[in-house]
Amino acid sequence: MNKGTSKTEKKQDSRALENKCWEFLKPLLEQLHKLVDRRIVKTLLDVVMVIPMHRNRNTGLLLSELGDHLLGGER
């Protein structure tokens, strides 16, 4: 996204990415839901969503950053 992109456009892009990830992962998530606890399934979806949304092109997404985004910065 460009620096000039409005908040509304960013939200729309984010929602579109979320929907694409959900549609892509839906069959896998449904199968996992039959085998494991729903919280694990939700965490997997969150991990997949965090990687493209919070990456840094220069340094890549650091593992500690990934954990921070998953925990919502509550540590």
C-alpha positions in Angstrom: 0.0 0.0 0.0 1.1 3.5 -0.7 1.6 6.1 2.0 -1.2 8.1 0.5 -3.7 5.3 0.9 -6.6 6.2 3.1 -7.6 4.3 6.3 -10.8 3.2 4.5 -8.9 1.8 1.6 -6.5 0.0 4.0 -9.4 -1.6 5.8 -11.0 -2.7 2.6 -7.6 -4.2 1.4 -7.2 -5.9 4.8 -10.7 -7.4 4.7 -10.1 -8.6 1.1 -6.9 -10.3 2.2 -8.6 -11.9 5.2 -11.4 -13.2 2.9 -8.9 -14.7 0.4 -7.0 -16.4 3.2 -10.2 -17.8 4.7 -11.4 -19.1 1.4 -8.0 -20.7 0.6 -7.6 -22.3 4.0 -11.3 -23.2 4.7 -11.0 -26.9 3.6 -7.9 -27.4 5.8 -9.4 -25.6 8.8 -12.6 -27.6 8.6 -10.6 -30.8 8.6 -8.5 -29.7 11.5 -11.5 -28.6 13.4 -12.7 -32.2 13.4 -9.4 -33.4 14.8 -8.1 -30.7 17.2 -9.4 -28.0 19.5 -10.9 -24.9 17.8 -8.4 -22.7 19.6 -5.6 -24.4 17.7 -7.4 -23.9 14.4 -8.0 -20.2 15.2 -4.3 -19.8 16.0 -3.3 -21.3 12.7 -5.5 -18.9 10.9 -4.1 -16.0 12.9 -0.5 -17.1 12.0 -1.3 -17.2 8.3 -3.0 -13.8 8.5 -0.2 -12.1 10.4 2.6 -13.1 8.1 1.5 -11.1 5.0 -0.1 -8.3 6.9 2.8 -7.4 9.2 5.9 -8.2 7.2 8.8 -5.8 6.6 10.3 -6.0 3.1 13.8 -5.1 4.3 14.3 -7.4 7.2 11.4 -9.9 6.9 9.1 -10.9 9.7 11.0 -11.8 12.8 9.8 -14.6 15.0 9.5 -12.4 18.0 7.4 -9.9 16.0 5.1 -12.8 14.9 4.6 -13.8 18.5 3.9 -10.2 19.5 1.3 -9.9 16.8 -0.4 -13.2 17.7 -0.5 -12.2 21.4 -1.8 -8.7 20.5 1.1 -7.0 22.3 -0.3 -8.0 25.7 2.9 -9.5 27.1 
